[in-house]
Amino acid sequence: MKAKTIIAYSETGFDKKMNEFLSDPSIEVMEIQYSATILAFTALILYK
């Protein structure tokens, strides 16, 4: 199992980074933990 952290300071940038990472057909996502604050959007993705 591996982890990927994604951080962006705008919703549009966050969506772009998430979609880019999740479009890889060779990964199997196990869990996504998401958080949004006034300053940033973050996600921790656990995958195989």
DSSP file (Angstrom, degrees, kcal/mol; ACC not computed):
  #  RESIDUE AA STRUCTURE BP1 BP2  ACC     N-H-->O    O-->H-N    N-H-->O    O-->H-N    TCO  KAPPA ALPHA  PHI   PSI    X-CA   Y-CA   Z-CA
    1    1 A M              0   0    0      0, 0.0     2,-0.3     0, 0.0    47,-0.2   0.000 360.0 360.0 360.0 142.9    0.0    0.0    0.0
    2    2 A K  E     -A   47   0A   0     45,-3.2    45,-2.3     2,-0.0     2,-0.4  -0.821 360.0-136.6-126.8 166.8    1.2    3.5   -0.8
    3    3 A A  E     -A   46   0A   0     -2,-0.3     2,-0.4    43,-0.2    43,-0.2  -0.963  11.0-170.0-127.4 145.2    0.1    7.0    0.1
    4    4 A K  E     -A   45   0A   0     41,-2.1    41,-3.1    -2,-0.4     2,-0.5  -0.997   8.6-156.7-133.0 127.9   -0.3   10.2   -2.0
    5    5 A T  E     -A   44   0A   0     -2,-0.4     2,-0.4    39,-0.2    39,-0.2  -0.910   8.1-167.8-106.2 131.0   -0.9   13.6   -0.5
    6    6 A I  E     +A   43   0A   0     37,-2.7    37,-2.1    -2,-0.5     2,-0.4  -0.975   7.2 178.4-120.4 130.7   -2.5   16.3   -2.6
    7    7 A I  E     +A   42   0A   0     -2,-0.4     2,-0.3    35,-0.2    35,-0.2  -0.996   5.3 164.2-132.1 135.7   -2.6   19.9   -1.6
    8    8 A A  E     -A   41   0A   0     33,-2.2    33,-3.0    -2,-0.4    -2,-0.0  -0.986  34.0-143.7-147.7 156.2   -4.1   22.9   -3.5
    9    9 A Y  S    S+     0   0    0     -2,-0.3     2,-0.3    31,-0.2     3,-0.1   0.380  86.2  45.4-103.8   2.5   -5.1   26.4   -2.6
   10   10 A S  S  > S-     0   0    0     31,-0.1     4,-2.2     1,-0.1     5,-0.2  -0.980  79.1-124.3-139.6 155.0   -8.1   26.6   -4.9
   11   11 A E  H  > S+     0   0    0     -2,-0.3     4,-2.7     2,-0.2     5,-0.2   0.892 113.0  52.1 -63.7 -39.9  -11.0   24.2   -5.6
   12   12 A T  H  > S+     0   0    0      2,-0.2     4,-2.2     1,-0.2    -1,-0.2   0.920 111.0  46.5 -63.4 -44.5  -10.2   24.2   -9.4
   13   13 A G  H  > S+     0   0    0      2,-0.2     4,-2.2     1,-0.2    -1,-0.2   0.879 112.4  51.1 -64.9 -38.2   -6.5   23.4   -8.7
   14   14 A F  H  X S+     0   0    0     -4,-2.2     4,-2.7     2,-0.2     5,-0.2   0.936 109.9  49.0 -64.7 -47.2   -7.5   20.6   -6.3
   15   15 A D  H  X S+     0   0    0     -4,-2.7     4,-2.9     1,-0.2     5,-0.2   0.912 111.0  51.1 -58.3 -43.5  -10.0   19.1   -8.7
   16   16 A K  H  X S+     0   0    0     -4,-2.2     4,-2.2     1,-0.2    -1,-0.2   0.930 112.3  45.2 -61.3 -46.7   -7.3   19.1  -11.5
   17   17 A K  H  X S+     0   0    0     -4,-2.2     4,-2.1     2,-0.2    -2,-0.2   0.906 115.0  47.9 -64.9 -42.2   -4.7   17.4   -9.3
   18   18 A M  H  X S+     0   0    0     -4,-2.7     4,-2.9     2,-0.2     5,-0.2   0.946 113.2  47.1 -64.0 -48.5   -7.2   14.8   -8.0
   19   19 A N  H  X S+     0   0    0     -4,-2.9     4,-1.1    -5,-0.2    -2,-0.2   0.881 111.3  52.1 -62.1 -38.6   -8.5   14.0  -11.5
   20   20 A E  H  < S+     0   0    0     -4,-2.2     3,-0.3    -5,-0.2     4,-0.2   0.932 114.7  41.4 -62.8 -46.2   -5.0   13.7  -12.9
   21   21 A F  H >< S+     0   0    0     -4,-2.1     3,-1.2     1,-0.2    -2,-0.2   0.924 115.6  49.0 -68.5 -44.1   -3.9   11.3  -10.2
   22   22 A L  H 3< S+     0   0    0     -4,-2.9    -1,-0.2     1,-0.3    -2,-0.2   0.626  96.2  72.2 -74.2 -12.5   -7.1    9.2  -10.2
   23   23 A S  T 3<  +     0   0    0     -4,-1.1    -1,-0.3    -3,-0.3    -2,-0.2   0.594  69.3 106.2 -78.2  -9.3   -7.1    8.8  -14.0
   24   24 A D    X   -     0   0    0     -3,-1.2     3,-1.4    -4,-0.2    -3,-0.0  -0.600  59.5-158.5 -72.1 112.9   -4.1    6.4  -13.8
   25   25 A P  T 3  S+     0   0    0      0, 0.0    -1,-0.2     0, 0.0    -3,-0.0   0.632  83.1  69.8 -70.9 -11.1   -5.7    3.0  -14.5
   26   26 A S  T 3  S+     0   0    0      2,-0.0     2,-0.3    -3,-0.0    -2,-0.1   0.564  86.0  81.5 -84.6  -6.7   -2.8    1.1  -12.8
   27   27 A I    <   -     0   0    0     -3,-1.4     2,-0.5    -5,-0.1    20,-0.0  -0.749  62.2-154.6-101.0 148.6   -3.8    2.3   -9.3
   28   28 A E        -     0   0    0     -2,-0.3    20,-2.3     0, 0.0     2,-0.3  -0.957  19.7-139.9-118.5 109.1   -6.4    0.8   -7.0
   29   29 A V  E     +B   47   0A   0     -2,-0.5    18,-0.3    18,-0.2     3,-0.1  -0.520  23.6 176.3 -74.1 129.4   -7.7    3.4   -4.5
   30   30 A M  E     -     0   0A   0     16,-3.3     2,-0.3     1,-0.4    17,-0.2   0.796  65.3 -10.3 -98.3 -40.4   -8.3    2.0   -1.1
   31   31 A E  E     -B   46   0A   0     15,-1.7    15,-2.9     2,-0.0     2,-0.4  -0.983  50.8-154.4-161.1 146.7   -9.3    5.1    0.8
   32   32 A I  E     -B   45   0A   0     -2,-0.3     2,-0.5    13,-0.2    13,-0.2  -0.995   7.9-166.5-127.5 126.5   -9.5    8.9    0.4
   33   33 A Q  E     -B   44   0A   0     11,-2.6    11,-2.7    -2,-0.4     2,-0.3  -0.964  15.4-167.8-111.9 126.3   -9.4   11.2    3.4
   34   34 A Y  E     +B   43   0A   0     -2,-0.5     2,-0.3     9,-0.2     9,-0.2  -0.873  12.5 175.5-120.9 144.7  -10.3   14.8    2.5
   35   35 A S  E     -B   42   0A   0      7,-2.6     7,-3.1    -2,-0.3     2,-0.4  -0.992   8.0-167.8-146.9 141.1  -10.1   18.1    4.4
   36   36 A A  E     +B   41   0A   0     -2,-0.3     2,-0.2     5,-0.2     5,-0.2  -0.997  12.6 168.8-129.9 132.5  -10.8   21.7    3.5
   37   37 A T        -     0   0    0      3,-2.8    -2,-0.0    -2,-0.4     0, 0.0  -0.678  53.3 -90.4-125.5-177.1   -9.8   24.8    5.4
   38   38 A I  S    S+     0   0    0     -2,-0.2     3,-0.1     1,-0.2    -1,-0.0   0.827 125.9  38.5 -63.9 -30.6   -9.9   28.5    4.7
   39   39 A L  S    S-     0   0    0      1,-0.2     2,-0.3   -29,-0.0    -1,-0.2   0.791 122.0  -0.4 -93.9 -30.5   -6.3   28.2    3.3
   40   40 A A        -     0   0    0      2,-0.0    -3,-2.8   -33,-0.0     2,-0.4  -0.987  50.5-125.3-159.0 161.2   -6.2   24.9    1.4
   41   41 A F  E     -AB   8  36A   0    -33,-3.0   -33,-2.2    -2,-0.3     2,-0.3  -0.952  36.0-178.4-108.5 132.9   -7.8   21.7    0.2
   42   42 A T  E     -AB   7  35A   0     -7,-3.1    -7,-2.6    -2,-0.4     2,-0.3  -0.966  11.6-177.3-134.6 151.5   -6.0   18.5    1.1
   43   43 A A  E     -AB   6  34A   0    -37,-2.1   -37,-2.7    -2,-0.3     2,-0.5  -0.993  14.8-154.7-145.3 141.6   -6.5   14.8    0.5
   44   44 A L  E     -AB   5  33A   0    -11,-2.7   -11,-2.6    -2,-0.3     2,-0.5  -0.981  18.0-164.6-113.3 120.8   -4.6   11.7    1.5
   45   45 A I  E     -AB   4  32A   0    -41,-3.1   -41,-2.1    -2,-0.5     2,-0.5  -0.929   5.9-161.0-111.5 122.7   -5.1    8.9   -0.9
   46   46 A L  E     +AB   3  31A   0    -15,-2.9   -16,-3.3    -2,-0.5   -15,-1.7  -0.896  28.6 156.8-100.2 128.9   -4.2    5.3    0.1
   47   47 A Y  E      AB   2  29A   0    -45,-2.3   -45,-3.2    -2,-0.5   -18,-0.2  -0.946 360.0 360.0-149.0 165.0   -3.8    3.0   -2.9
   48   48 A K              0   0    0    -20,-2.3   -19,-0.1    -2,-0.3    -1,-0.1   0.340 360.0 360.0-107.0 360.0   -2.2   -0.1   -4.2
